[in-house]
Amino acid sequence: MSKQWLILLFPLVVFTFLIVSPKPNILGDTTAISSKRIEVNLTNQKLYAYENGKLVYEYLISSGTWDRTPVGDYQIWTKIRSQKMSGGSKENGTYYYLPKVPYILFFYNESTPKKMGYSIHGTYWHNNFGTPMSHGCINMKTPEAKVIYDWAEVGTPIVIYGKYTKK
């Protein structure tokens, strides 16, 4: 892995960035740049984290009610330590306002663009894990979300599959 410093000079302001580049692939090298992946099984409401093909973490989650969590192959596009989340409709009784949602891993693919705002994140407003509760995001217990947040990298693949059926 190579590291470079980029310094941009503007009048009165200096921006400094550390650029970390993954090991370049060499012709014939079949080693993947990242050996991490996350799987979310909606049927059993679990998140699995794998590194080098081995299961390293397994947690109960709460996905979206009414099958609102999208299925497919995704990747993490950004990590946010915490932010406000709000949406839904006051008229339909689906409005939510959640300040300081912690440990957010936003994910996307070509059919689920970034602007949709799907993510894996910590949850402080319920403790009903193992049952769909969200508007589509993947809710986790906050301490467990922190573990995944610290472990995952931007670009980590996420595979979401299955369908929840009430037990």
N, C-alpha and C positions, 0 to 999 in steps of 0.2 A: 504494500500500500504506500503510495507516495503522497507527500504533503507539500503544499505550496502556499505561500502567503500572497495575497492580492491586496494591494493598497491603492485606493482611489483617492486622489487629492482634488478637492474642490475648494474654492475660496472659503476660508473660515471653518471648514468641516473636513475631517479625515475619516474615511471608512476603511476598516481593516477586516478582511475575511480570511479564514483558514479554509483552503480547498483541499479536501481529502479525496483522492482518486483510488478506486479499487485496483487491485493487481490486474494489469492488462492480460487478456487472454492471449496466449502464444499459440501459433498454428499447431494444431494437434493436441492442445491442452483441453481436456474435456471437463476440467474442474469448474463447477459453477461459482460465480462471484459470491453469491449468498447461498448458504446451505440451510437457511431458515424458511419456515412456512407456517401459516396458521390455517387451521381448518375449523369451520363452524358447522356442527351438525344440528340442524333445526329440529329434527325428529326427537332427539334426546336432550336438546337445549344445552349443548356442551361446546366449549372451545378447546381445541387441542393445539399446542405449539410444538413443532418439531425442529430439531437441529441435527444436521448430518443424518437424517432418516430416523432419529430416535425421539420418542416422545419425552419432552422435558417439562411440560406443564399441561394440566387438564383442569378446567374450571366449569362450573355451572354458569349459564348465562340466561338472560331474558331477551328474546328476539321480538320482532314486531308482531302485534296482534293482527288478526285477519290476513296473515301471510304477507305483511308489508315489507319484510326483510327480503331483499333481492337475492336470488341464487345465481351462482356462476363463479367465474375466476376473476379475481380482482388483485389490485396491489395497493399498498399504502402510498399515498401521495404527499401527506404531510402529517406531522405530529404537533399537537398543540397542548401545552401544559394544562390550561383551563380556559374556558370561555362561556359566555351566556348562550343558551340555546332556547329558542322560542318558535312557536308556529301553531298550526292547527287553526281551528275556527271557534270563536266564542259562541256564534249562533248554533253550531252543531255540538257544542260541549266537548270539543277536542283540543281546545286551546291549552298550551303549556308555556310556562316561563320559568326557566331553570338557570339561575345565575351560577357561575363558577363550576360548570360541569368539568370534572377532572380527567386527565390522562386520555386525551382524544387521539385516536388513530383514524384519520379520514381515509377512505378507500374508494376506488373507482375502476371502471373499465370503459370500453367504447360505447356500450349500450346504457351504462349508468354513469353519466358524467359527474364531474366534481361538484357542479352546482347543486346536485341533488342532496349533498351533505350527509351521506351515509357514513357511519363510523362505529368503531368499537370504543367504549368509554366507561369510566367509572360512574357509579350511580349511588346517590345518597337519599333519594326520595322513595325508594321501596326496598324491600328485602325478600321479594317473592321470586327468587331465582329458580330456574327450572320450568317456569311458566312464561309465555309471551306476555309482555307488559308495555312495549315501546311503540313508537310511531314508525319504527323500521330499523332503528339503530340496534346495535348489540350491546345491551347493558351488562355490566359486570360489577361485582363487589369492588369497591374502590381500592382496597389493598391489592387485590388480584389484578385489577386493571393497571395499577402502577408497575407490577412485575412485568406484564406484557408490554407496556409502554417503554419501560427501560430496556427490555430485551429486543424488541422489534426495531427494524431500521426502515427508513423510507425506501420503498421498492420491495419490501417483503411481500411475497405473494400470499393471498388469502383465498381460500376455496370455501364457498358457502353452498351447502347441499341439504337435501331432505325437506320434510314438511311436517310441521307439528300437528299431532292429532291428540285431542283431549283424552286423557286416560280415564 
